[in-house]
Structures are given as structure tokens and as C-alpha cells.
Amino acid sequence: MLFVRPRFLGDVCLTLPAVDAALAACPGARAAYVTEAPLTPLLAGDPRFDKVFSVPARPTLGETLSLVRELRAFAPDVAFDFFCNPRSAVWTRASGARVRVGYPNKGWRSALYTHHARPRVLSSTLFHAASVESLGWPAPKQAVSPRLQRNEAARDEARAALRESGVPDGARLVGMHPGARWPTRRWAPERFAQLAARVLATHADAFLLVTAGPGESDMARAVLASLPAGRSHLIESWPLARFVALQSLCAVFVCGDSGPLHTAVAVGTPTLGLMSRNRPAMFFPYPESDGHRAYWSRVECSPCDRDECGDLRCLTRLTVDGAWTHLESMLAASATR
């Protein structure tokens, strides 16, 4: 069985409930996942997959032919294309899988699939589950959180790195990730800082970890600037596997609408999603019973699909008081776990 989703950290996570459903329908099936090279550490060592195929973001003809040879050697019977762009459609067809699932209304790409998924739901996880359902297999009908395999070696690395940085053993770690690729998904650093200050003032055992990926250092440092150095620390550009392991060590994690939001959920950390342009029912479809909370303020122009906008009321209406209402209850729950 082959699963294809080349890009975007959060989107790979959103496919995992569909992966679980497909594997549950075919006990003992060998499975492989195709994704771009920067994301392969997310799935490396995951017992669900016999093979994780790593592809460059812009593969050459030679690299494409090499991938096709590897896919042919793996010889899947069934392939799911969760992306349906020209490359992923060709890879799916070239894999040799007899059954190929994709989406309709994609022009020539749709002709490369034997079955078409027809989602009729808002939830992104259930959207992908429709691909499994198109084969007549059981699929989730309710919101399901994705799950990632915990990498114990990476968790040990994260613990050691925290210890070397002076983070005390036994501290209740609270993670915050202020960065996001697009302005319409970035809550203001000063609001993250005010929220962090409330955490530290209310919980004597709390320690703030502010995380940043490439190009996000300034935002993270702006959050840290007003926080006590002895109770906060910057985690910057860690390798993906160690970063996700760090998230699994946190009591709670706070993030805007970006990839780390979904990886935090997938490792089982109660996560507060600060949702701006995108409605939670679609892009944060995670059950509150798993400890997750979405904070969203519907405004006159939402939801929308803009990455950049001169009117960010969808973000400015997310207040520190409103976020604290959610986070306070999450921290209280974490103390009893």
C-alpha cells in the first residue's frame, strides 16, 4: 500500500487518520509513504511504514526515474494520492498500483486514478478519510487526532539539550511557537509574551520554551525579551525529529495555524490552536476530549484563503484574555495528569 503527500508538515499529519484507517482495513499489509526530503524524519522509524520514500522538492528527471524504479520495486497493490498535483499523480500512476485513489475534476490527472474520492465534509482529516471510503473500506466518521510514533532516541536528545541549556529537570514545560509562514497566521509576538507572562505568574513550576524555525528567530526573541531568563528559553532551528520530540515533552503547546500546530497534536500534547483565517472545523478538527482547544473569532470576512492581507482583524480579535481562558483550563488539566 502506498501513500503520497509530498509537502507541508501539517498536511502530512492530517493524512495520518486516513493512513490508519486504510491499514486497519488491510491487516498485515506492507505500507510506504512518499514525501519530500525535509519531512521524512517525521515518519522515519514509524512501524506503520516499511519504507519512507524521500524526494527533493524539485526532482530532476534522473531523480524522478530513480523514485519510479523504487516504487515499482516496492510493488504496491493500492496507492492513495492525497495531493493530486501533476508530480504526485504521475508517481501514483507510475508506481504500478492496480488500484489508485485520487480526486475528480483535476483534468488529465484525474484520468490516472481508478477511484475518485468525493469528500463532503469540512474536516481535513475526514477529507482524506474519504479516499479510504471510496474503496468501500471503513473510515472515520468523527473527528480523529493524528498520531505520530514517539521517537525515544530523539526524546532523550531533547532532554539532554534542555538540561545543557539550564532547563531544570521536572519543570512543567509550556511550548509556544509564534512563527508562521504567512502574515495572516501570525499572532503578534507581544501577545504571545503577555500570555507567557501569565503562565509564569500563575504556575511556579512552569518553564517557557519559545520555539522558532528558520527565519523565525526575530519573532521568538521578541516574545522572550520581557520574560525572565531563568524561566524561559529559545529553541531555534532544531532538527525536525528532535523538535517534535520536544513537543511531546511539553505539558501544553500554543501555536498559530502552521505545521508545528499539527505535530504537537500528533504526539499527544494538549494543543491550543490560535486560528485566524481558517475555521477550526476544517484545519483544527481535533477533539477537545484529547485535550486540544481552538481559539477563533469569526469576523466579517472569514473564513478566507488569503496568505497576506492588509486587514488582520481575524488575528487582532484574538485577545490575550481569550487565549488565557483556554490555556488556564488546559494547564489545570495538565497538573492532574
Order of alpha helices (4+ residues) and beta strands (2+ residues): beta-alpha-beta-alpha-beta-alpha-beta-alpha-beta-beta-alpha-alpha-beta-alpha-beta-alpha-beta-alpha-beta-alpha-beta-alpha-beta-alpha-alpha
